Amino acid sequence: MSASVAPPPVEKKRINLRSPEVMAEVLKQVQSHYRSQLVDRIIAQGGVVSRGGLTVRLAQKFGFCYGVERAIDMAYAARKYFPPEVRIYIIGEIIHNPEVNEQIAAMGIINLVGQNREPDLTGLTADDVVILPAFGAETKTINRIKEIGCHIVDTTCGDVMSVWRRVRDNAKDGFTSIIHGKAEHEETRATASRALGPNSNGHYLVVLTLADTDYVCDYIRQGGGDKEAFLRRFGPDARSVGFDPDVHLRRVGVANQTTMLRGETEEVQRRIRAAILERDGATPAADQNVRQFDTICGATQERQDALFDLLRAPMDLMLVVGGYNSSNTSHLAEIGEQKLPTYFIRNAARLESGDRITHYNLHAKKEQTSEGWLPVKDHVVVGVTAGASCPNHLIEETILRLLELKGIPSDNLA
């Protein structure tokens, strides 16, 4: 007698969370929480406001992108659509901004991810709703939620899903995906799970820096090396189970976390391709052993380009506003600090006084307090930008705090 086979999970009926009735209410609520009419007016007049001894220059592109707006809208819509007694959960943070995530929690949406980064799915039932964040989620997590039978609200960004298609193709065609990103980041972990392919027979390796890339390239050129040292450098979080550099670096496809610096990702691609061609000889056949695609998020690139443009103007300092765990925001801070004093702040409250500021040190990976940050001079010019996960009301609060510190009234601003 053959063993019984468990029936496949029952797919939930599709629900239109974005109906006109629901979205009309959502739009009012979202705008009341995150929009700034002041910032809108400053943008309309060219992104510059001057009062007394202060000029604030805004980057031409900053703040919420379409993918972030869509994710927030869908989370709000889920709470509007489902009755209050229905439990709604989310896999991690909806986006990397603490104020937004605090607001989501205040609506009664419960985060399933604790300190260990793994979602706790125990206790979920088929009556529950689970939101997938803008970064996506790992396939094992989604599969388990489907087995339980929960309603799923998928807010994954389209740019992220385009990377997933690439790495799935790599696995199907026998290519290892080399992913330029942060191994601990939710998006990279979700992408890596797709790089395994539907049968979990694919492989991936995550590289963060150009130094990591050069290490991999040296191994490729030599056709091997100290395997144990390689596996120590790229620990379990940065490679697939069973990854063997002697075997799985023969054919590679380069992908990326969508919020990395474009120039750095392009350099990773260039170096990997050069190493493959050097190993195999610069022939058409060798060129077929490496794949590369442009999968940088368009909104991320727009904000980086806008900051480069802003930095051409004479300014005394830059303020970058947003969540400290936001990859695209941290890259803006990296760009700024190469040109002038740059302070990465969570919100306006970090501008403690004209002398003291609490900001995030990218290199020490922690907040620190600095003194003498605001120049004492007749006229100060401050540049301001924010990553794709930062709402405009935080930019407004930052501008108003700057005026307050300079003793300038904010009446009739802009």
N, C-alpha and C positions, 0 to 999 in steps of 0.2 A: 504494500500500500504506500503510495507516494506521500511525502510530507506535505502538510497543508502550507499554503503560501498566504502570508498576511495580505489583506486587500490594500490597494494603494490609498494614500490619504485623500479624503474628499476635498476637492477645491471649493473654497468659499465662493459664493455668488459675488460677482463684481459689483462694487458700490461706487456710485458717482459722487465723490466727496466735493467735487468742484462744480456743483450745480449753481445756477445763478443765485438762488435763494441763500444757500450756505455761504457762498463767496462774498455776497454783499455784506453779510455780518462779519465775516472774517476780515475783509478789507478795512472796515471801520476799526476793528479791534487792533489789527496789526499797525495801522497808521497811528493810532493813539499811543501805542507802545514804542514805536521805533522811528517814526518820521519826524523830520525837523523842517518847519517852514522857513526858519532862519537860514539853514543851509541851502534850501532850495533857492532862496532869494540871492544868496551870495554866488551860487553857481550861475544863476541867470545874468548876473552882472560881471561875469568873467572870472569868478573864483577868487577875487581879491577884495579884502575889506581893510580900510585904514581908518583909525580913530586915534587922535592925539599922537602919542609916541609909539604906536603899535601898528604894524601891518601884518595881516595874516594872509598867506597865500595857500590856497587849496590845490591839490593835484587835480587835473582835469577828470580823472577817473579814480574813484575810491569807493569803499563801502560795499553794501550788499550787491551781489551779482544775481543774475536770473535764477541760477541753481539754488542759491541760498534762500531767495525770496520764495521760490516754489516749495522748498522743504518746510519752511516756517508756515507758509499758507496751509500746506497739507496737514501739518500737526495741529494747527488751530482748527482746521476744518473737521478733523477727526473728533476733536473734543466737542465741536458744535453738533456734529451729526449723530454721534452715539449718545444714548441716554446717560444720565449721570451715574447710574449704578453699574454701567459697563466699565470694567477696568481697562485702562490704556497704558501700555508700557512702551519703552523705547530702548533700542540696543545702543547704549552709549549716549554721547552728546549729539544733539541734532546738528549743530555746527560748533566750531571752536570759538565761542564767545561766552564768557561766564554770565553776563547779564541776560542774554537770550536764554541760556539753559536754566537760569534761575526762574525766569518767567514761565518756561515750559513746565518746570516742576511745580510752580505755584498754581498751574491749571490742573494739577492732579495727575500729570503724566509721569509715570515712575520709571526711573533709569534702572535697567537690569544689570548694568556693568558696575562692578565694584573695584576695589583696589588691585585685584589680580588681572584686570583687563578682560577676563572671560565672563560672558553673560551668564547669570544664574537663571536657568529656565525652569527650575523645579517650582511646582505650584501653578504653572500656566495651565489653562484649560481652553477648550475649544470656544468658549464664550468670550475669551479675552481678545483684545486688539494689540498688535505689536507694530510699532513704527520702525522702519529701517531708516537710518539717518542719511544725510547727503553723501557721506563717504562710502555708503554701502555696508555690507556685512559679509562675513565669511560664509562659504557655501555650507559648511557643516552646521552652522547656526541656523541658517535659513531652512535647511532640510529638516532639522529637528522641529522648528516652529511649524512647518507644514505638516509634519507627522502628528503633532498635537492637534492641529486643525484650527489654529488661531486665524482671525482676520489679520491680513498683512497690509499695512499702508507703506508702500515703497517710495521713499523720497530720494532715492539715489540719483546723483547728478548724471546727466547724459554724457558729459565729458569723461566721467569715470567709467561708465559702461562701454564707451568706445575703446578704452584701454583694455577692458576685459575681453572684448571681441578679439583684439590682437593677440593676447596671451593664450586664449583658447585655441586660436589658429596655430600658434607656436606648438602647443602641446600635441595637437592633432597631427602636425607635420613632423614631429620629432625634433623640435627646436627647444633648447633650454631658454627660458626668459630671464635675462639679466635686467633687473628692475632698479632704476635709479630712484632712490627714495629713502625714507626713514623706516627701518624694519619694524619699529614699535608703533608706527602710525596706523590708525584704523583703515585708511584707504589702501595703504600698501599691503596690509595683512589680507584685506578682502581681495585685492588684485592677485596676490600670491596664491590664494586658494583657487582662483580660476586658472592660474598657470599650471595647475596639476592636471587639468583636463577632466572630462567626465568620468574617466576610469581611474583617476588618480595615478596615472603612469607618466605624467609630465614632471618637469623639474624647474626650479627657479633659484636664483641667487640675487640677493639685495646688496647693492653698493651705494654708499652714502656720499663718499668724497672722491675726488680725483686720485687721491693716494690709494684708496681702495681699488679704483679702476686700474691704476698702473700695476698694482700687485696682481690682479687678475690677468692683465695683458702680458706681464712677464711670464706667467704660468702658461698662457696660451702659446706665446712665441717659442718657448722651450719645449713645448709638447709634453709638459709634465713638470714635476718638481717635488718638493716636500709636501706630500698630501696632508700629513698630520698637522703641519704648521698652517696650511691653508684652511683646514677645517677649524682650527683654533681661532684663527683671525675672523672667520665668518661663522659665528656660532649658530646654534639651532634656530634662533629667531630669524636669521638671515639666509637660510637655505632650506630646501625641501628635504624631507626625510629620505635618506639613502643617496643624497647628492654625492657624486664622485667626480672631482674635477678632472680626472684623467679621462673620463668617459663623457661627461655632460657638458664639456666646453668645446666639443667638436663642432656643433652647429648651434648658434645662439641667435636670439632675437632680442633687441634692446627695447625695453619699455620704460615707463616712468610713473611716479606719483605725479598727478597732474599739476601740483602746486610748486614744483621745483623751479629753480631758475633756468630759463630756456637756454641761456648760453652755456651753463654747466652741463645740462643734459645733452646738448649738441656735442660738447667736447667728449663726454662719456661715449657717445655713439661713434665719434670720429676715431677715438683711441682704440675702442674694441674692434672696429672694422679694420683698422690698420694692422692690428696684431694678428687677426685672422688671415689677412692677405699675406702678411710676412711669413706666417707659419706655412700656408698652403701654396704660396706663390700667387702673384697678381694675375690670375687667369679667370675667365668667366665662370669656370666650375668652382673655383675658390670663393668667388663673390656670392655664390649661392649658399654659402655656409653662414652668412650673417644677414640679418634683417634689421631694419630700423624704421621707425615711424615718428611723425610729429604728433605727439599726444599731450602737449602742454595745454592746459585749460586756457581758453581764449580770454576769459575775464582776468585770470591771473596775469597773463601777458599784458593786457591793457593797463592794469594797475602798475606793473613794473615800468612799462614804456612811459606812462604818464609821470611817474616819479623821476625818471631820467630827464624828461622835459622840464619838470619843475626845478630840478637841481641846476639847470642852466641859469636860473635867475639868482641874483645876489641875495643871500639870506644869512642870518646869524646862526640859526639852528633849525633842526627838524624834530617834529613830534610825530611818532607813528603810534596810532591808537588801535588797540585790539587785544584779543586773547593771547596770552603768552604761549599757549600750545597750538596756535594757528600757524601752520607752515607757510602759507602765502604771506601772512603779515610779518613773520620773522624774516622772510627774505627781503621785504621792503626795508626793514630796519638794517639789514646787512648792506643793502645798496646805499642807504642814506649815510651810514657811518663811514663809508669810503670817501665821502666828499666833505662833510662838515659835522659838527657835534649833533648827534642824533640820540633821542631818548624814546624808548619803546615803553609806552604806558598803557595800563589797563583802562583807565578812565581819568576824568578830570580831578578826582579826589587825590590822585598821585601828585598833582601840582600843589605841594603842601604850602609853599610860600615862594616869594620871589628869590629866595636863596636855596631852598631845599626841594628836591624832587625825588620821588621813589620810582624807579624804573627797572626794567628787566635787562640784565646783562646776558647777552646771547652766549658769551664765551664761558662765563661761570655757571650759566643755566640757573640763575636765581635772581630775585629782586635785590636791589641795593639802593641805598640813599646817597645822593650826590649833592654837593653844595656849590653855589655860584653858577648855577645852570643858566639863569636868565641874565644876560648882559646888562650892566648898569651903564646906560647911554641914553642920549636924547631920543633916539628912534631905534626900535628893535623890529626886525623882520623875521617872522616865524613861518616856516613851512609846515603844513599839516597834511597827512594822508592816513589811510586806513585800509586794512585788508578786506577781502570779499565777505568776511563774516562779521563786520562791525557795523552796527546800525547808526544812522545819521544823528540820532539824538545824542549819542556820545560825542560826536564831533561838535555839535552845538554847545554842549556843556564845556568842552575843552576851550572853545573860542571865548565863551563868557568868562571862564576862569582866568584866561590870559588877560582879558580886559580888566577884571577885578584886581589882579596882581599888579597891573600897571596903574591902577587908580583911575580908570577911564569909565565913564558911565556907558551903559549899554542901551540907553534909550534910543528908539528909532534906528536901531542898528540895521545896516544894509538898506 
